[in-house]
Each structure stands twice: as structure tokens, then as C-alpha cells.
Amino acid sequence: MLELNLPNKLTLLRIFLVPLLLVFLISPSLLSCFIAALIFGAAAATDWLDGHLARVTNRGSTRWLRRSWRFFF
């Protein structure tokens, strides 16, 4: 079973926020654009936070990275 530590949970949160971000970006109202900017800012902050936590706690996902590169090379 895949272990979901906090950095991985933050990454999944960003993945799930993408459709919501797209909905607000497509909407023509000014309020929707502001909400999309807030979602993008939250995604950027969680990106930094999960990278920082992964480095500090030495909980990076290098095993997954090695497996994923096989698809490209």
C-alpha cells in the first residue's frame, strides 16, 4: 500500500485543485478570476511547503521518480 505522508497529501491536493482552477479560469466574471488567482497562490504555497517538508524530513519519493523515468527513456 502506498504511504501517504504530508508532502504526498499536499501534492494530491494540488492535483485535485486543477479542475476547480480551470472552472474558475473559464468563467467570465471578475470574482471568478480572483478566486482562480487565490487557488493558484494556494497551489504555489503548498508546492513550496511539500518540497520543504520532504527535504527536511528526508521523505522524498525517489523510488517513484526512478520508476517514472522508465516511461520516457
ChimeraX attribute file (.defattr): number of C-alpha atoms within 10 A of each C-alpha:
attribute: neighborCount
match mode: 1-to-1
recipient: residues
	/A:1	3
	/A:2	4
	/A:3	7
	/A:4	10
	/A:5	13
	/A:6	14
	/A:7	23
	/A:8	17
	/A:9	14
	/A:10	20
	/A:11	17
	/A:12	12
	/A:13	13
	/A:14	19
	/A:15	12
	/A:16	11
	/A:17	15
	/A:18	13
	/A:19	11
	/A:20	13
	/A:21	20
	/A:22	11
	/A:23	12
	/A:24	19
	/A:25	17
	/A:26	11
	/A:27	12
	/A:28	9
	/A:29	10
	/A:30	11
	/A:31	11
	/A:32	16
	/A:33	17
	/A:34	13
	/A:35	15
	/A:36	20
	/A:37	15
	/A:38	13
	/A:39	18
	/A:40	16
	/A:41	12
	/A:42	14
	/A:43	20
	/A:44	12
	/A:45	12
	/A:46	18
	/A:47	15
	/A:48	14
	/A:49	16
	/A:50	20
	/A:51	16
	/A:52	14
	/A:53	15
	/A:54	17
	/A:55	12
	/A:56	10
	/A:57	9
	/A:58	9
	/A:59	15
	/A:60	18
	/A:61	11
	/A:62	9
	/A:63	8
	/A:64	9
	/A:65	10
	/A:66	10
	/A:67	9
	/A:68	11
	/A:69	9
	/A:70	8
	/A:71	7
	/A:72	5
	/A:73	5
